[in-house]
Amino acid sequence: MAIHVRSFTPGDRTRVARLWESCGLTRPWNDPYRDIDRKLDRDAELLLVGEAPASEAADGTTTTGRVVASVMAGYDGHRGWINYLAVDPDHRGEGHGRTMMEAAETRLLALGCPKVNLQVRTDNPDAVAFYELLGYSVDPVVSMGRRLISDG
Ligand SMILES: CC(C)(COP(=O)(O)OP(=O)(O)OC[C@H]1O[C@@H](n2cnc3c(N)ncnc32)[C@H](O)[C@@H]1OP(=O)(O)O)[C@@H](O)C(=O)NCCC(=O)NCCS
């Protein structure tokens, strides 16, 4: 099943937050709804969703397209960034993660972005293996951060 990649629309809000929760991407200090709202204030078109096609059941009822994947890209003028890459657990291994990354990279490249960076939590070696298959490598850097706004 191929997915259709498009920019986020307001109607996706709850579904995307639930997708992130089901994919283990949310943390108590990271309110997904606030993260969505912040992104909508800045480069909203780089918040992408992957929608499964509408389908028709045996009884003739139609299911509308359902968001099964997401990625939040950003470009700060120096590096492109990837956050919230997520594929519905029921739809993994179907190429959607790769499709979402390719869609994000295409948009970043169109903005003139020379390199994409991303961060992976240390307890997520599966994601590292996935990104390495897509051509990413571990940079010799220490990632540092400091919280400015607490969502908790
Ligand atoms: C990581 C994730 C996005 C991968 O999505 P996916 O749709 O299952 O990945 P794809 O089907 O596009 O796989 C692309 C390639 O990566 C490989 N791959 C996918 N998951 C992998 C894993 N856990 N370990 C090793 N390889 C993996 C696939 O075999 C495939 O290889 P191929 O093209 O040679 O066949 C998905 O597992 C996910 O949402 N995980 C939870 C959220 C997460 O960790 N996000 C990243 C945060 S940094």
The ligand as a Tripos MOL2 file, in Angstrom:
@<TRIPOS>MOLECULE
LIG
   48    50     1     0     0
SMALL
NO_CHARGES

@<TRIPOS>ATOM
      1 C1         11.8730    3.7150   12.4780 C.3       1 LIG1
      2 C2         10.5490    3.6330   11.7020 C.3       1 LIG1
      3 C3         10.1180    5.0290   11.2950 C.3       1 LIG1
      4 C4         10.7790    2.7830   10.4410 C.3       1 LIG1
      5 O1          9.5890    2.8230    9.6740 O.3       1 LIG1
      6 P1          9.2080    1.6640    8.6470 P.3       1 LIG1
      7 O2          8.0870    2.1420    7.8100 O.co2     1 LIG1
      8 O3          8.9900    0.3880    9.3780 O.co2     1 LIG1
      9 O4         10.5350    1.5330    7.7880 O.3       1 LIG1
     10 P2         10.6150    1.0920    6.2480 P.3       1 LIG1
     11 O5          9.6180    0.0020    6.0010 O.co2     1 LIG1
     12 O6         10.5450    2.2810    5.3710 O.co2     1 LIG1
     13 O7         12.0640    0.4800    6.2010 O.3       1 LIG1
     14 C5         13.1040    1.0360    5.3970 C.3       1 LIG1
     15 C6         14.3020    0.1350    5.5430 C.3       1 LIG1
     16 O8         14.7340    0.1480    6.9020 O.3       1 LIG1
     17 C7         14.7120   -1.1790    7.4130 C.3       1 LIG1
     18 N1         14.2820   -1.1200    8.7900 N.ar      1 LIG1
     19 C8         13.1090   -0.6570    9.2540 C.ar      1 LIG1
     20 N2         13.0610   -0.7800   10.5920 N.ar      1 LIG1
     21 C9         14.2360   -1.3250   10.9520 C.ar      1 LIG1
     22 C10        14.7790   -1.7310   12.2010 C.ar      1 LIG1
     23 N3         14.0810   -1.5670   13.3370 N.pl3     1 LIG1
     24 N4         16.0030   -2.2820   12.2310 N.ar      1 LIG1
     25 C11        16.7040   -2.4500   11.0820 C.ar      1 LIG1
     26 N5         16.2350   -2.0960    9.8650 N.ar      1 LIG1
     27 C12        15.0150   -1.5410    9.8050 C.ar      1 LIG1
     28 C13        13.7390   -1.9410    6.5530 C.3       1 LIG1
     29 O9         14.0340   -3.3270    6.5520 O.3       1 LIG1
     30 C14        13.9810   -1.3190    5.2100 C.3       1 LIG1
     31 O10        15.1210   -1.8750    4.5960 O.3       1 LIG1
     32 P3         15.1040   -2.2660    3.0320 P.3       1 LIG1
     33 O11        14.6970   -1.0230    2.2880 O.co2     1 LIG1
     34 O12        16.4920   -2.6930    2.7710 O.co2     1 LIG1
     35 O13        14.0920   -3.3300    2.9250 O.co2     1 LIG1
     36 C15         9.4340    2.9500   12.5420 C.3       1 LIG1
     37 O14         9.9380    1.7150   13.0200 O.3       1 LIG1
     38 C16         8.9480    3.7800   13.7230 C.2       1 LIG1
     39 O15         8.0130    4.5710   13.6030 O.2       1 LIG1
     40 N6          9.5570    3.5660   14.8940 N.am      1 LIG1
     41 C17         9.1150    4.2460   16.1280 C.3       1 LIG1
     42 C18         9.3970    5.7160   16.1030 C.3       1 LIG1
     43 C19        10.8840    6.0150   15.9880 C.2       1 LIG1
     44 O16        11.7350    5.3670   16.5900 O.2       1 LIG1
     45 N7         11.1740    7.0650   15.1820 N.am      1 LIG1
     46 C20        12.5330    7.5480   15.0050 C.3       1 LIG1
     47 C21        12.8600    8.4940   16.1140 C.3       1 LIG1
     48 S1         14.5330    9.0620   16.0080 S.3       1 LIG1
@<TRIPOS>BOND
     1     1     2 1
     2     2     3 1
     3     2     4 1
     4     2    36 1
     5     4     5 1
     6     5     6 1
     7     6     7 2
     8     6     8 1
     9     6     9 1
    10     9    10 1
    11    10    11 2
    12    10    12 1
    13    10    13 1
    14    13    14 1
    15    14    15 1
    16    15    16 1
    17    15    30 1
    18    16    17 1
    19    17    18 1
    20    17    28 1
    21    18    19 ar
    22    18    27 ar
    23    19    20 ar
    24    20    21 ar
    25    21    22 ar
    26    21    27 ar
    27    22    23 1
    28    22    24 ar
    29    24    25 ar
    30    25    26 ar
    31    26    27 ar
    32    28    29 1
    33    28    30 1
    34    30    31 1
    35    31    32 1
    36    32    33 2
    37    32    34 1
    38    32    35 1
    39    36    37 1
    40    36    38 1
    41    38    39 2
    42    38    40 1
    43    40    41 1
    44    41    42 1
    45    42    43 1
    46    43    44 2
    47    43    45 1
    48    45    46 1
    49    46    47 1
    50    47    48 1
@<TRIPOS>SUBSTRUCTURE
     1 LIG1         1 GROUP 0 **** ****
